[in-house]
């Protein structure tokens, strides 16, 4: 990062940012990419680039772009969200998507976009589902955006190349600061036309950066060195989940690098208090393994789990 060649990215003149964008676009099999500050900004740019004021996007009722991004599409883009009930594995049933699409009538917002998420709570979306939802969107003249914050986790877990995982999508966001371990940043990937529109909106939202190559260099390093090692996070999660399931009789769920303690509050609270006493500070029933957790850390956690009284 300290040695990164930098320039003014607002004018597209930062060579390291340009290289990161080119590498990510090529890796995902798309025409162009745009480096942004966060996954939330990448998803917002996708919404505002695919949709106009008064349009509508369809997303799962627990999707990040719908629930956890401050309502940016509605507040800043005047885009109406249309949530549909999604499965625990992150699937939006095709019949539910079809039923939510509005007819061409001035009483309704115009449905323009469907948003999916991969992984969702650590679940990689099945390839046949991705093909089917892509076919539905094309048949109904809708665009398809994928929140791919943990796209590379899905690729490592399934053995499917990232380009194939996004082949049916018109745009994809990819986070550099989650499993890939960069300090900050995400990218929006799509067609040249879409990315040109997103670049203009990024500036409007205050997301234009000057010597951003310092940050982009970390993203390039992550893509080169931190992708294949994601399997270590998945394995750490598997080992910890197995220990938890022995203690809590199979009520623990594990998907890729995520662990979910499906316990009632009266069981969960004393267990987390026990871990805190052993120097492991945890406040939530969702645990996420990442590159800063090593084998010794896992052993420490396993030891604390083993000491919890039956």
Residue pairs with C-beta under 8 A, 6 or more apart in sequence:
1 214
1 215
1 217
1 218
1 221
2 214
3 217
4 16
4 213
4 214
4 216
4 217
5 15
5 16
5 213
6 14
6 15
6 16
6 211
6 212
6 213
6 214
7 13
7 14
7 15
7 17
7 211
7 213
8 14
8 210
8 211
9 17
9 35
9 208
9 209
9 210
9 211
9 212
9 213
10 203
10 208
10 209
10 210
12 18
14 210
14 211
14 212
14 213
14 216
15 213
16 212
16 213
16 214
16 216
16 217
16 220
17 35
17 212
17 213
17 216
19 216
19 220
20 33
20 35
20 187
20 216
20 217
20 219
20 220
20 223
21 32
21 33
21 34
21 35
21 187
22 33
23 220
23 223
24 33
24 174
24 187
24 189
24 219
24 223
25 31
25 32
25 33
25 189
27 162
27 163
27 223
28 162
28 163
28 166
28 172
28 174
28 189
29 163
29 166
29 167
30 166
30 172
30 189
30 190
30 191
31 190
31 191
31 192
31 195
32 189
32 190
32 191
32 192
32 194
32 195
32 196
33 187
33 188
33 189
33 190
33 195
34 42
34 45
34 187
34 188
34 189
34 195
34 198
34 199
34 202
35 185
35 186
35 187
35 212
35 215
35 216
35 219
36 42
36 45
36 185
36 186
36 187
36 188
36 202
36 207
37 184
37 185
37 186
37 207
37 209
38 175
38 184
38 185
38 186
39 64
39 147
39 149
39 173
39 175
39 178
39 186
40 69
40 70
40 72
41 186
41 202
41 205
41 207
42 173
42 174
42 175
42 186
42 187
42 188
43 64
43 65
43 69
43 72
43 115
43 145
43 147
43 173
44 69
44 72
44 73
44 76
44 77
44 205
45 188
45 198
45 201
45 202
45 205
45 207
46 113
46 115
46 145
46 171
46 173
46 188
46 190
46 198
47 57
47 65
47 72
47 73
47 77
47 79
47 113
47 115
47 145
48 73
48 76
48 77
48 79
48 198
48 201
49 171
49 190
49 194
49 197
49 198
49 201
50 57
50 112
50 113
50 143
50 145
50 170
50 171
50 194
51 57
51 73
51 77
51 79
51 112
51 113
52 112
53 77
53 78
53 79
54 78
54 79
54 80
54 109
54 110
55 79
55 80
55 109
55 110
55 111
55 112
55 113
56 79
56 80
56 81
56 82
56 102
56 108
56 109
56 110
56 111
56 112
56 113
57 65
57 73
57 79
57 80
57 81
57 82
57 111
57 112
57 113
57 114
57 115
57 145
58 82
58 83
58 84
58 92
58 97
58 100
58 101
58 111
58 113
58 114
58 115
59 65
59 66
59 81
59 82
59 83
59 84
59 92
59 114
59 115
59 116
60 66
60 83
60 84
60 85
60 86
60 90
60 92
60 115
60 116
60 117
60 120
61 67
61 83
61 84
61 85
61 86
62 86
63 83
63 86
63 115
63 116
63 117
63 120
63 147
64 117
64 147
64 149
65 73
65 115
65 117
65 145
65 147
66 81
66 83
66 115
71 81
73 79
73 81
74 80
74 81
76 205
80 109
82 100
82 109
82 111
84 92
84 93
84 96
84 97
84 99
84 100
85 93
85 96
86 92
86 120
87 93
88 121
88 123
89 120
89 123
89 125
90 116
90 117
90 118
90 119
90 120
90 121
90 123
90 125
91 125
91 129
92 114
92 116
92 133
94 132
94 133
94 136
97 114
97 133
97 136
98 136
98 140
100 111
101 111
101 140
101 142
102 108
102 109
102 110
102 111
104 110
111 140
111 142
112 142
112 143
113 142
113 143
113 144
113 145
114 133
114 136
114 137
114 142
114 143
114 144
114 145
115 144
115 145
115 146
115 147
116 125
116 130
116 133
116 144
116 145
116 146
116 147
116 169
117 125
117 146
117 147
117 148
117 149
118 124
118 125
118 130
118 146
118 147
118 148
118 150
118 151
118 154
118 165
119 125
119 150
119 151
119 153
119 154
119 157
119 255
119 256
119 258
121 255
121 258
121 260
121 286
122 150
122 153
122 237
122 254
122 255
122 256
122 257
122 258
123 255
123 256
124 153
124 154
124 157
124 158
124 255
124 256
125 154
125 165
127 158
127 160
127 164
127 165
130 165
130 167
130 168
130 169
131 168
133 144
133 168
134 144
134 167
134 168
134 169
135 168
136 142
137 143
137 144
143 170
143 171
144 168
144 169
144 170
144 171
145 169
145 170
145 171
145 172
145 173
146 166
146 169
146 171
146 172
146 173
147 173
148 154
148 165
148 166
148 172
148 173
148 174
148 175
149 173
149 174
149 175
149 178
149 186
150 175
150 178
150 179
150 256
150 257
151 162
151 165
151 166
151 172
151 174
152 162
152 174
152 179
152 180
152 227
152 230
153 179
153 230
153 233
153 234
153 256
153 257
154 160
154 165
154 256
155 161
155 162
155 165
155 227
156 227
156 228
156 230
156 231
156 234
156 256
157 234
157 256
158 165
166 172
166 189
170 190
170 191
170 194
171 188
171 189
171 190
171 191
171 194
172 188
172 189
172 190
173 186
173 187
173 188
173 189
174 186
174 187
174 189
175 185
175 186
176 182
176 184
176 185
176 186
176 187
176 218
176 219
176 222
176 223
177 183
177 184
177 185
177 186
178 290
179 226
179 230
179 233
179 257
179 290
179 291
180 219
180 222
180 223
180 226
180 227
180 230
181 222
181 226
181 290
181 291
181 292
182 215
182 218
182 219
182 221
182 222
183 215
183 218
184 215
184 218
185 215
185 216
185 218
185 219
187 219
188 195
188 198
189 195
190 198
202 208
209 215
226 291
229 291
230 256
230 257
232 291
233 256
233 257
233 289
233 290
233 291
233 293
234 256
234 257
234 289
236 257
236 289
236 293
236 295
236 298
237 254
237 256
237 257
237 258
237 259
237 287
237 289
238 254
239 298
239 302
240 254
240 259
240 287
240 289
240 298
240 301
240 302
240 305
241 252
241 253
241 254
241 259
243 302
243 305
243 306
244 252
244 259
244 261
244 305
245 251
245 252
247 305
247 308
247 310
248 261
248 263
248 267
251 261
251 262
251 263
252 259
252 260
252 261
252 262
253 259
253 260
253 262
254 260
257 288
257 289
257 290
258 286
258 287
258 288
258 289
259 286
259 287
259 288
259 289
260 285
260 286
260 287
261 268
261 271
261 285
261 286
261 287
262 285
263 271
263 285
268 285
271 308
272 282
272 283
274 304
274 307
274 308
275 281
275 282
275 301
275 304
275 305
276 282
278 300
278 303
278 304
278 307
279 300
280 300
280 301
280 304
